[in-house]
C-alpha cells in the first residue's frame, strides 16, 4: 500500500472488522508507505486495519498518518493470532509515522497487539498524539515478558508520546493483568504472633508494573486466596482466617488476615489468583511468616478446642490513657480490669496519668552561682567607677558599661529572690507547680 488516502469510512456491522482486514492466513507481509488514513470507524476490531489469526505477520509502516480513527479495540490497528500455535513468528516495524486522536472504547487507543510469538517491534521517529482508550491510551500489547528489546523499542527516545490518556491505567502503554505483589511488606519475612491481625495489601500489576486500576471493572472477579504450601510436617499446625478477597481498583486488601498456630514456627504461604478469564494467567506470590510466642506482658490463651493459641494484651479501664502513650496496662493474675493495673509512663503522674511530672529544681546551686555573679559584677562596677578615665573604659564609654553591669546585677539579684518558688510554671493546661525540697527552701 503506497501513497494511499482513505478517509470517512465507517463499518457499522459489529460482526465485521477494520476497513482493511486480513484474517485466517498463514502469512501476511504488509507494507504501508506514505499514506494517510483519517476519520475511519469500526464497531469492532481495528478502526482502519485488522490482522486476525495470521500465523506469521510481517507489518511495516513508513511515513504514514493515522488520524481520528475509532474502534472498540485498537483505534487504528488491531493485531491478534492463535495463541495455541507454536510456530507463530511476528514482527512489526513503524517509522516516521504519526498516530493522532485515535481512540478505542476498550483496549489500545492507537494500536492493539496480542501476538503470540512477537519477535521484534521496532519503532523509530514516530509520534503518538492525543490518543485515548479505556486501557492503554496509545498501545495495548501483550506477550512482552522476557522480551527486553520490545520494551526498549516502546521506550525509545525517538518516539514522542504527547497527551495520550486512558480512563483506567496505562496512558501510554498497557498489558493485561500479569502478576501480584505484596505492597505493605517491608522485608522478605513477616514476624507475627499467633492470633494477631496482620493487614495485607496486594497490588495487581500489568507487564509494565502498572497498577490495574480498572474503574469500570472490565476484569471482574479476580479472586485472591492465601494458603499454606503443603508440608506434611506442619500440615495441621496452623489455621488461617480472613485470607481471601476480590481485587478492586487494582488492590486486594485483607484487613482481618490472621494466622493461628499450635506453637511458634515458620511457615511458607502462597497467594494464588483465580479468575474467569482463560487468557489471563496471573503469577502468584510466595512469602514466609514466622509465628512467635506471646510476650511476657501478654496473656497466652487457647481456642475452645485447646489447640491453637493466641495472645491477649492486658485490659485496663477506659480511663487508663494507654492510647495516648501516657501509661501502660500491666497484667495481673488474670486478664480483668480489676486484676490488671494502670501504670504511668515516665513524665506523667496522677490517678489517671493526666499531669506532667516536671523535673524537681534545686535552687541551692542557682543561688550560689547567682550570688557569685552578683559579687563579680559589683567589683567590676567599683573598678570602672574608680578607673573611669582609663582609655579602655573611656573608649567603651563609662556610662554604657555602668548601665550594662547594673542590668546584669538586677537580673542576677532577681533570680535569687526568695519568692521565685511561688512562680507557677503553667506551660500546659495539665501541668503542676514545680516542687522544691524543704531543705533547699531553708537555704534561700
Phi, psi and omega in degrees: 000110185232129176054054181247142176236120178232127183211157172058040176247133181237132174250098187270358179279116183295341180272353178260171185241215187298170178301320173245121185230131171237128183210157174056044175239160176282322184224147174214114175249108186235125178241125177243123186224134172051052183233168180222131179230113190228139172058043176254147187223138173230136179284353183231252188259127172075105180300325175239307188243133177229120176244113189229132175055048175246125187294314183238112182247129174232097185250128178231128181234123181233135171046050184235148180245127171246112186227131173058041174261148187221146178198173175287317176232128178070088185305320179249315186227137177231129180223130178206150175221179184282115183288343184278345179278144184259352184255023179289130175227115186229142176215145180226135178228126179231125185220138175050046182235168181226138174240110189235126172055035172274154183213153177224140180287339182237278188244136169073090181301320178252313186226135171244123180228115176231064186257113174280122184099018176296116182266315182222144170224113184238114179235128179222144175048049181239145182241137174240114189231125172056038174269154185215145173203165174296313175231129180076078185304324179256303186226132169249117187220137179242171176063045177251356181298134181077012180234077185297335181293326179290315178298320179297322180294321179294331182260015180301134181293342178281353178264133179252123174250114186233117173056036173273141186223160174223152178283326186256281180212158179078071178300327180259296180224157182203161173228178174288167178305138187237318185202170177238152173226156176270112191284323187258025178263119186270345178217179181285348181230148175251129176254124188211154175269151178301130179084000180276133177288128180230095182299137178237142178232116178257144177247141176260121186242154172266188184288347176262013180063030175264142179290129180280085186292309172054062181301321182274005175056051172293317175268081181271161174057043168270113195248134180244142177217139179253129177222165178278139174292133186306129180210109184299329182294320182241035188300321186242024185268349180226157174226134184244131176239155177061042190251018178219154179195171176245138181291131176229124183053040175079006182233142172236112187248122177254092183283341185240027181294124184219137176240125176255144184225156175278337180198174179288135184196174175244140182219145177260125181250152182229125177264116180249154183239134177237140178208166185270004182262114184294337182263007178247104178250111186255124179296142178279187183219131183244137178211160183255142179232125176259118181261119184257170178280170179291153174288163177299331183278358183251163174263135177265119183242165178231156179289179185296338177267004179057038183246303183262136181260161174211164186249137177242135173282149178302143180257127175237172181294163180296337180287343181284115189279057179294318182296333180273003180059037174255345184206166173233151178263115183264129186289149176251214181287328177216163188273074174230159181299321182287331182278323181277160182234145178266117183245128181291143173281157179307134180101356180228140178222173180113167182301321178241029178055039185269347184250145176281137181260100181281155177295134178289134184258129176261110185279354184298315183287326176297319180298316182295314182295315181294325177296318179296318179296318180298319180297317180295320180297319179298318179298318180295322178297315179297317181298313181295328180290318181291318186250040184291344179269358177296149186300315184296324179283320180295323180296319178287327184102115184299312184293327176296316178295321181296315179298319180298311182293321179296321178299315178296320181297317179298318179297317181295317179294322180299323179291337179269000182297130188299332184281005179300333181294343181273355179290131178270124179269067182272076178283330179227163185300319186262016181281168181239164180287141180298130179266146183234136179297143180297325180295324180290326181299325182292338182272350182280000000 
